Amino acid sequence: MDIRLEGISHHYDDFEVLRDVTLDIPAGQIVCIVGPSGCGKSTLLRFIGGLERPRSGRVVQLGQAPEGCLNPLTYIFQDFALLPWRSVAGNVSLVLEDHGIRGTAAREIIEDVLARTKLTDFAKALPKQLSGGMKQRVAIARALAVNPAVMLMDEPLSALDSQTRELLMDDLVDLWSRQPFTAVYVTHNLAEAVRLGHKVVVLSRRPGQIQEIVEIEKPLPAREFGDPELDEPQRYLWRLMREEARAADAELMDV
Ligand SMILES: Nc1ncnc2c1ncn2[C@@H]1O[C@H](COP(=O)(O)OP(=O)(O)OP(=O)(O)O)[C@@H](O)[C@H]1O
């Protein structure tokens, strides 16, 4: 299933947040959204997920969700949002229980997603026994369990230290390489954007408008930590963003 955003504009009272955002999110691609603080990235993600409606424009779903999809648009948040009293497997099971899937059918899905996220040996552990990176892998496993058409990822690595972020990026690349998924990935971090994005959408400062869409040509599975070929697109993105980020920063200080 592809997603198309058509002319999305939004304001809260007279506070304009987004202006005329039109964007295609093709199935099987990771689309990163970057832009200065407060430019409307998370708001855009909420519109895609149907949590809120824009004042004008629309989000169109094109084509069918994948077979076995229980929830076409599934969020992954930066704070993991795990139930502390449930084990790793129990947290994944929860989203299946919500859809009445129990017993063998649930066990098969849970085994599959835990294997894909390298969590098989931790199925019985509780969240408090896990590092931040492991917790986020549980959240990713839980999202994969509903076989979503699109994963909506709002700064999923920003609560983690830099080494853990690198490990999780390796995991996400590995996961995508074995079985491509579709994601909209909001981040402040340009290194993450060039490592994970098939395309990177640069929003201007608020009201967020698309400044440019930068395609990252190198195939995702071939990108590595510290890849010199990603330096140039990262520098280019920063050049695009620098003045907007500076202006947004000054705006926030004036409030
Ligand atoms: N429900 C709301 N009511 C009023 N203003 C809102 C609401 N939600 C968001 N905003 C404002 O809209 C602007 C865009 O917010 P949003 O969280 O989408 O930006 P962002 O680009 O994700 O920011 P950041 O990078 O800092 O996370 C911000 O100024 C925010 O304060």
The ligand as a MOL file (V3000), in Angstrom:
LIG
                    3D

  0  0  0     0  0            999 V3000
M  V30 BEGIN CTAB
M  V30 COUNTS 31 33 0 0 0
M  V30 BEGIN ATOM
M  V30 1 N -2.4420 20.1280 19.6740 0
M  V30 2 C -1.7510 21.2420 19.4800 0
M  V30 3 N -2.2530 22.4500 19.8070 0
M  V30 4 C -1.5330 23.5800 19.6010 0
M  V30 5 N -0.2910 23.6050 19.0840 0
M  V30 6 C 0.2600 22.4330 18.7570 0
M  V30 7 C -0.4160 21.1850 18.9510 0
M  V30 8 N 0.4060 20.1770 18.5210 0
M  V30 9 C 1.5320 20.7700 18.1020 0
M  V30 10 N 1.4470 22.1090 18.2420 0
M  V30 11 C 2.4880 23.0740 17.8620 0
M  V30 12 O 2.7250 22.9050 16.4680 0
M  V30 13 C 4.1020 23.0760 16.1780 0
M  V30 14 C 4.6020 21.8310 15.4790 0
M  V30 15 O 4.6800 20.7650 16.4440 0
M  V30 16 P 5.3130 19.3480 16.1040 0
M  V30 17 O 5.4280 18.6070 17.3830 0
M  V30 18 O 4.5790 18.7180 14.9940 0
M  V30 19 O 6.7550 19.7830 15.5680 0
M  V30 20 P 8.0560 18.8960 15.3570 0
M  V30 21 O 8.6580 19.3520 14.0740 0
M  V30 22 O 7.7280 17.4600 15.5080 0
M  V30 23 O 8.9180 19.4120 16.5920 0
M  V30 24 P 10.1940 18.7580 17.3010 0
M  V30 25 O 11.2230 18.6040 16.2400 0
M  V30 26 O 10.6150 19.7990 18.3120 0
M  V30 27 O 9.7470 17.4760 17.9160 0
M  V30 28 C 4.8020 23.3320 17.4970 0
M  V30 29 O 4.9920 24.7310 17.6410 0
M  V30 30 C 3.8210 22.8200 18.5280 0
M  V30 31 O 3.9420 23.5290 19.7450 0
M  V30 END ATOM
M  V30 BEGIN BOND
M  V30 1 1 1 2
M  V30 2 1 2 3
M  V30 3 2 2 7
M  V30 4 2 3 4
M  V30 5 1 4 5
M  V30 6 2 5 6
M  V30 7 1 6 7
M  V30 8 1 6 10
M  V30 9 1 7 8
M  V30 10 2 8 9
M  V30 11 1 9 10
M  V30 12 1 10 11
M  V30 13 1 11 12
M  V30 14 1 11 30
M  V30 15 1 12 13
M  V30 16 1 13 14
M  V30 17 1 13 28
M  V30 18 1 14 15
M  V30 19 1 15 16
M  V30 20 2 16 17
M  V30 21 1 16 18
M  V30 22 1 16 19
M  V30 23 1 19 20
M  V30 24 2 20 21
M  V30 25 1 20 22
M  V30 26 1 20 23
M  V30 27 1 23 24
M  V30 28 2 24 25
M  V30 29 1 24 26
M  V30 30 1 24 27
M  V30 31 1 28 29
M  V30 32 1 28 30
M  V30 33 1 30 31
M  V30 END BOND
M  V30 END CTAB
M  END
